[in-house]
Amino acid sequence: MQDSVDESVQTLIILGAQGDLTQRLLLPGLGTLVAADALGDLLLIGSGQGEGTDEQWQETVARAFADGGVSGPDVDTVVRNTRYVQADATDESDLRRLLARARGRVTLYFALPPAVVVGSCRTLERIGVPEDTRLVLEKPFGTDMADAVALNELLHALVPEEQVHRVDHFLGMTTVLNILGVRFANRVIEPLLSSEHVESVDILFEESLGLEGRAGFYDVTGALRDMVQSHLLQVLAMVAMEPPSTLDARDERDAKARILRATRVWRDDPERFSHRARYTAGAIEGRSMPAYVDEDGIDPERGTETLCEVVFAVHTWRWHGVPFRIRTGKAIGSPRQEIVFRFKAPQHVPTGLVGDLVENRLRIGLGSRHIGMDLNVNGPGDPYDVSPVTLATDYDPGELLEYGEVLRGVLSDEMPLSVRGDMSVESWRIVEPVLRAWNAGRVPLHHYRAGSIGAEITENREP
């Protein structure tokens, strides 16, 4: 199937159109993009194994776009023209029929479980895809390092690497993108971000949410695979990378890849520098939450963790000796979602300055749109009495939802918000020692009450 295509016309095919990802995140994000950006002639096709009519799908799309708070003639046109095709994503005849409905350049978005994605790609390998087809995959990309390598080979048999988008919606968050501006547009900050001045770096993403209906996915994935291996290692790469010459996809992704290649578990000791736990019954904001093992669809014998913490080392000149702690957890009562640079203490505080000195910290919010710097100042009372202050600012949300940013990158062939093939493999290489230690039972599975801070496993924060 190698016919020439009209570049002014695009078809976005969502495989798994009836799933939670599509309706809760993907479609609202697309709506913000349609309303804000000139996409030209875009045909949206939803596809799934379930029965459905064009009219029912149009209602679903319209409702999701409205949830994203968008309207206008471009939005109305996409809704009016969108179509639904019932199809098995692994069946040859169904995929041929689905691709025959496309116009212009095709983008296949796999909003499907990983095993189904592999089956679908194997079918596409047999029948071929239209010229210049883009393939868009969600995390987790594979289940381990060997699986990621094999999946890369399968994808590259279909299309070149530059037409593969391994999307990570974290990279589309304005709060994450703001790391670039804070680091590289402020001479007063960037020189301080090195082992000469930084004591440690924390990357925290804790949630008050529980499973929210995702037991089937989460119980075979867990916090380490779901959050650390994909999202938070990508954040670490942005936090630690050297300044790229440009924000062109190649320059930026090369800089991130160098950091991932240099990253491994602190002292190569996952038994000591990784922790795991899962929540027991509790309450959050007055809402009762059952224990993880009592949630519908959970197999208690799997030992799936809902909270994990790993300390990593980045073996570069800039970050030698600086521990990077990544921590993520569900059902946390006072969740934190931020990057925290903890600076070393002053070499010498002159005798005569009194008061309680706090750690100097730079905090960049991941969930909230907030940046703060914790400092020590003196005055206006006793001029020698020091007290802490925070220089802080909030900033407005971006024009697009996270998935709108992701889709804009995909549909305009901009690659910085997608993960390159070698980077996906490196991420698995980094966490596999932890997974081996856990699977062998060398790291105990702790417990914490839902609604607590999960503090039972954080007594030794610093290596």
C-alpha positions in Angstrom: 0.0 0.0 0.0 2.4 2.6 -1.2 0.2 5.2 -3.0 1.2 8.8 -2.9 -0.7 10.9 -0.4 -2.1 14.4 -0.3 -0.3 16.2 2.6 -3.0 18.8 3.0 -5.5 16.1 4.1 -5.0 14.0 7.2 -6.8 11.1 8.8 -6.4 10.3 12.5 -7.5 6.7 13.3 -7.9 5.9 16.9 -7.7 2.2 17.6 -9.4 1.6 21.0 -11.9 4.5 20.5 -14.3 3.1 23.1 -11.7 3.0 25.9 -11.2 5.2 28.9 -7.9 6.8 27.5 -9.7 7.9 24.3 -12.8 9.4 25.9 -11.2 10.9 29.1 -8.0 12.3 27.7 -7.3 11.9 24.0 -10.5 13.4 22.6 -10.6 16.4 25.0 -7.0 17.1 24.1 -7.7 16.8 20.4 -10.6 19.2 20.8 -8.4 21.9 22.2 -6.0 21.4 19.3 -8.7 21.6 16.7 -10.0 24.9 18.3 -6.6 26.5 18.6 -4.7 25.2 15.6 -5.2 25.2 11.8 -5.1 21.5 11.2 -6.5 21.8 7.7 -8.7 18.9 6.4 -8.7 16.4 9.3 -10.8 13.3 9.2 -11.2 11.6 12.6 -12.0 7.9 12.6 -12.8 6.0 15.8 -12.4 2.2 15.7 -13.1 -0.5 18.3 -14.4 -4.1 18.6 -17.7 -2.9 20.1 -20.7 -2.1 18.0 -21.5 1.6 17.3 -22.9 3.9 14.7 -21.4 7.1 13.2 -24.1 9.1 15.1 -23.2 7.6 18.5 -19.5 8.2 17.9 -20.2 11.8 16.8 -22.1 12.3 20.1 -19.1 10.9 22.0 -16.7 13.2 20.2 -18.9 16.2 20.7 -19.3 15.5 24.4 -15.5 15.1 24.9 -14.8 18.3 23.0 -17.3 20.1 25.2 -15.6 18.7 28.3 -12.4 20.3 27.0 -14.2 23.6 26.9 -13.9 24.2 23.2 -16.3 25.2 20.4 -16.3 26.9 17.0 -16.7 26.1 13.3 -13.5 23.9 13.1 -14.7 21.9 16.1 -18.1 21.5 14.5 -16.6 20.3 11.2 -14.5 17.6 12.8 -17.5 16.4 14.8 -19.8 16.4 11.8 -17.3 14.4 9.6 -16.0 11.9 12.1 -16.9 8.3 11.5 -16.9 5.0 13.5 -15.6 1.7 12.1 -16.1 -1.5 14.1 -13.0 -3.5 13.6 -10.6 -6.0 15.3 -7.2 -4.3 15.4 -5.5 -7.6 14.9 -7.6 -8.8 11.9 -6.3 -8.4 8.4 -9.6 -7.9 6.6 -10.8 -5.5 9.3 -7.6 -3.4 9.1 -7.7 -3.3 5.3 -11.3 -2.1 5.5 -10.4 0.5 8.1 -7.4 1.9 6.2 -9.5 2.1 3.0 -11.7 4.7 4.8 -8.7 7.0 5.3 -8.0 10.1 3.2 -4.6 11.7 2.8 -1.8 11.0 5.3 -2.7 8.4 7.9 -1.9 8.6 11.6 -2.7 5.4 13.6 -3.1 6.0 17.3 -2.9 2.8 19.3 -5.0 3.4 22.4 -4.8 -0.3 23.2 -3.2 -2.6 25.7 0.4 -3.4 24.9 -0.2 -7.0 23.8 -2.9 -6.0 21.4 -0.6 -3.3 20.0 2.0 -6.0 19.2 -0.7 -8.2 17.5 -2.0 -5.2 15.5 1.5 -4.3 14.3 2.2 -7.8 13.2 -0.9 -7.8 11.2 0.0 -4.4 9.6 3.5 -5.9 8.8 1.7 -8.5 6.7 -0.6 -6.1 4.8 1.5 -3.0 4.8 0.6 0.6 5.6 0.0 3.7 3.4 3.1 5.8 2.6 4.2 8.2 5.3 1.9 6.6 7.9 2.6 7.7 11.4 2.4 5.2 14.3 1.5 6.5 17.7 2.0 4.3 20.8 1.2 4.9 24.5 3.4 3.7 27.3 4.3 1.2 28.6 6.5 0.5 25.6 7.1 -3.2 26.0 7.3 -5.0 29.3 11.1 -5.2 29.7 14.3 -4.3 27.8 14.2 -7.3 25.5 10.6 -6.7 24.7 11.2 -3.0 23.9 14.0 -4.0 21.5 11.8 -6.5 19.7 8.9 -4.0 19.5 11.3 -1.4 18.0 12.3 -3.9 15.3 8.7 -4.6 14.6 7.8 -0.9 14.2 10.8 -0.2 12.1 9.7 -3.0 9.7 6.6 -0.9 9.1 7.9 2.7 9.1 11.1 4.6 9.7 11.9 5.8 13.2 11.0 9.4 12.4 7.4 8.2 11.8 7.1 6.5 15.2 5.7 8.5 18.1 6.1 6.9 21.5 4.0 9.5 23.3 4.4 10.5 26.8 1.8 13.0 27.9 4.0 14.2 30.7 6.2 15.8 28.1 3.2 17.8 26.9 2.5 19.2 30.4 3.2 22.9 30.5 4.6 22.4 34.0 7.2 19.9 32.6 8.0 22.0 29.5 8.6 24.9 31.9 11.7 23.1 33.1 13.4 24.2 29.9 12.7 27.8 30.5 13.7 27.8 34.1 17.0 26.0 33.4 18.1 27.5 30.1 16.8 31.0 30.1 18.1 32.1 33.5 21.8 32.6 34.0 21.2 33.2 37.7 19.9 29.6 38.0 21.6 27.3 35.5 25.2 27.6 36.9 23.9 26.5 40.3 22.4 23.3 39.0 25.4 21.0 39.4 27.1 18.9 42.0 29.1 21.9 43.2 25.9 23.5 44.7 23.2 20.8 44.7 22.9 18.3 47.5 20.1 16.2 46.0 17.2 16.2 43.6 13.7 14.9 44.3 11.2 14.1 41.5 7.9 13.5 43.2 4.6 12.5 41.8 2.1 11.4 44.4 -1.6 11.2 43.9 -4.7 11.1 46.1 -6.4 8.9 43.5 -6.7 5.2 43.7 -7.2 2.8 40.8 -10.1 4.8 39.2 -11.3 1.7 37.3 -7.9 0.8 35.9 -7.3 -2.4 37.9 -6.9 -4.6 34.8 -4.0 -2.5 33.6 -2.5 -1.4 36.9 -2.3 -4.8 38.7 0.0 -6.2 36.1 2.0 -3.0 35.8 2.5 -1.3 39.2 3.9 2.0 40.1 7.5 1.4 38.9 6.5 0.4 35.4 3.5 2.8 35.2 5.3 5.9 36.4 9.0 5.6 36.9 10.1 3.6 33.9 8.2 5.9 31.5 7.1 9.4 32.7 9.5 10.2 35.6 12.7 9.0 34.0 11.8 11.3 31.1 11.4 14.1 33.6 14.8 13.2 35.1 16.4 13.4 31.7 15.0 17.0 31.2 16.1 18.0 34.7 19.7 16.7 34.3 20.5 17.1 30.5 23.1 19.5 29.3 21.8 22.6 27.5 21.1 21.6 23.9 22.1 23.9 21.0 18.5 24.1 19.9 15.1 22.6 20.9 15.0 20.8 17.6 14.0 17.2 18.1 17.4 15.7 17.3 19.3 18.1 19.6 16.9 17.8 22.5 16.4 14.0 22.3 20.2 13.5 22.0 20.7 15.5 25.2 18.1 13.4 27.0 19.4 10.1 25.7 22.9 10.9 27.0 21.5 11.3 30.5 19.5 8.1 30.3 22.7 6.2 29.2 24.5 7.7 32.2 21.8 6.8 34.8 21.6 3.7 37.0 20.5 2.8 40.5 22.5 4.5 43.3 25.7 2.4 44.0 24.2 -0.3 41.9 22.4 -1.5 45.0 18.6 -1.8 44.4 18.1 -3.8 47.6 19.1 -0.7 49.6 18.1 2.1 47.4 14.6 1.1 46.2 11.5 0.7 48.2 8.0 -0.5 47.5 4.6 -0.5 49.3 0.9 -0.6 48.7 -2.0 1.0 50.4 -4.3 -0.5 53.0 -7.8 0.8 53.8 -8.2 4.4 54.8 -9.8 7.7 54.0 -8.9 10.7 51.8 -10.8 14.0 52.3 -13.6 12.2 54.1 -13.9 9.6 51.3 -13.4 5.9 52.3 -11.0 3.9 50.2 -10.7 0.1 50.4 -7.3 -1.6 50.7 -5.7 -2.2 47.3 -6.1 -5.9 47.6 -9.8 -5.5 48.1 -10.3 -3.4 44.9 -12.3 -5.1 42.2 -10.1 -7.0 39.7 -7.0 -7.2 41.9 -5.0 -10.4 42.5 -3.5 -10.0 46.0 -0.8 -12.7 45.2 0.8 -10.5 42.6 2.4 -8.2 45.2 1.8 -5.2 43.0 3.2 -2.0 44.5 1.2 1.3 44.5 4.1 3.3 45.9 7.7 3.1 45.0 10.9 5.1 45.6 14.2 4.6 43.8 17.4 6.6 44.2 19.4 7.0 41.0 22.9 8.3 40.1 23.6 10.3 36.9 27.2 9.5 36.1 28.2 12.7 34.4 30.7 15.5 35.3 27.8 17.9 36.3 25.9 15.5 38.6 28.7 13.4 40.1 27.7 12.4 43.7 24.2 13.9 43.5 21.4 11.5 44.3 18.2 11.7 42.3 15.3 10.3 44.2 12.1 9.4 42.2 9.1 8.7 44.3 5.5 8.1 43.2 2.5 6.7 44.9 -1.3 6.4 44.9 -3.9 7.1 47.7 -1.6 9.7 49.4 -3.3 12.0 51.8 -1.0 15.1 51.2 0.3 14.5 47.7 3.3 16.3 46.3 3.9 16.7 42.6 7.1 18.6 42.1 10.8 18.7 41.3 12.9 19.8 44.3 16.6 20.9 43.9 18.0 20.9 47.4 21.1 23.1 47.6 24.1 22.6 49.9 24.5 24.6 53.0 26.5 27.9 52.8 30.2 27.3 53.3 30.2 29.7 56.2 27.5 31.7 58.0 29.1 34.7 59.7 28.9 34.7 63.4 26.2 37.1 64.5 23.5 36.1 62.1 20.9 34.3 64.2 17.6 32.5 63.5 16.5 29.3 61.9 18.0 28.8 58.5 16.1 26.6 56.0 17.6 24.7 53.1 17.7 26.7 49.9 15.4 24.9 47.5 14.2 25.4 44.0 10.8 23.8 43.5 9.1 23.4 40.2 5.5 22.1 40.3 4.6 19.1 38.2 0.9 19.0 39.0 0.5 22.7 40.0 1.7 25.6 37.9 4.0 26.9 40.5 7.6 27.8 40.9 9.2 28.7 44.2 12.7 29.4 45.6 13.2 29.0 49.4 15.7 31.6 50.7 16.9 33.0 54.0 16.6 36.8 54.6 17.1 39.1 57.6 15.1 42.2 58.8 12.9 44.2 59.2 13.0 43.6 63.0 16.3 42.6 64.4 18.6 43.2 61.4 20.7 40.1 62.3 17.8 37.7 62.8 17.4 35.5 59.7 14.0 34.0 58.7 12.9 32.0 55.7 10.9 33.4 52.7 9.7 31.9 49.5 10.0 33.8 46.2 7.1 32.2 44.2 5.0 32.7 41.1 2.1 30.9 39.5 1.6 30.8 35.8 -1.4 30.3 33.6 -2.2 26.9 31.9 -1.2 26.4 28.3 -3.7 26.9 25.5 -3.8 23.1 25.0 -4.5 20.2 27.3 -1.6 17.8 27.6 -2.9 15.4 24.9 -3.5 18.4 22.7 0.2 19.2 22.9 1.1 15.6 22.2 -1.2 15.5 19.1 0.1 18.8 17.8 3.6 17.3 17.9 2.4 14.1 16.1 0.3 15.8 13.4 3.0 18.4 12.7 5.9 15.8 12.7 7.6 17.5 15.7 9.4 14.8 17.8 10.5 16.4 21.1 7.4 15.2 22.9 7.8 11.6 21.8 10.4 9.1 23.1 13.0 7.8 20.7 13.5 4.1 20.3 16.9 3.9 22.0 15.5 6.0 25.0 12.7 3.6 25.5 15.2 0.7 25.7 17.5 2.7 28.1 14.6 3.3 30.5 14.0 -0.4 30.8 17.7 -1.0 31.3 17.7 1.5 34.2 14.8 -0.1 36.2 15.5 -3.8 35.4 17.9 -4.3 38.4 15.1 -3.0 40.6 12.6 -5.4 39.1 14.9 -8.3 39.5 15.5 -7.5 43.1 11.8 -7.2 43.8 10.9 -10.4 41.9 13.5 -12.3 43.9 11.9 -11.0 47.1 15.1 -9.1 48.2 13.1 -5.9 48.8 10.1 -6.2 51.2 6.7 -5.0 50.2 5.6 -2.5 52.9 2.2 -1.1 53.6 0.8 2.3 54.2 -2.7 3.5 55.1 -4.7 5.2 52.3 -4.7 8.9 53.2 -1.4 8.9 54.9 1.9 10.3 53.5 3.4 6.9 53.0 6.1 7.8 55.4 6.8 4.2 56.6 9.4 3.6 53.9 11.1 7.0 53.8 13.1 7.1 56.9 16.5 7.0 55.1 15.9 9.6 52.4 19.5 10.4 51.7 22.0 7.8 50.5 
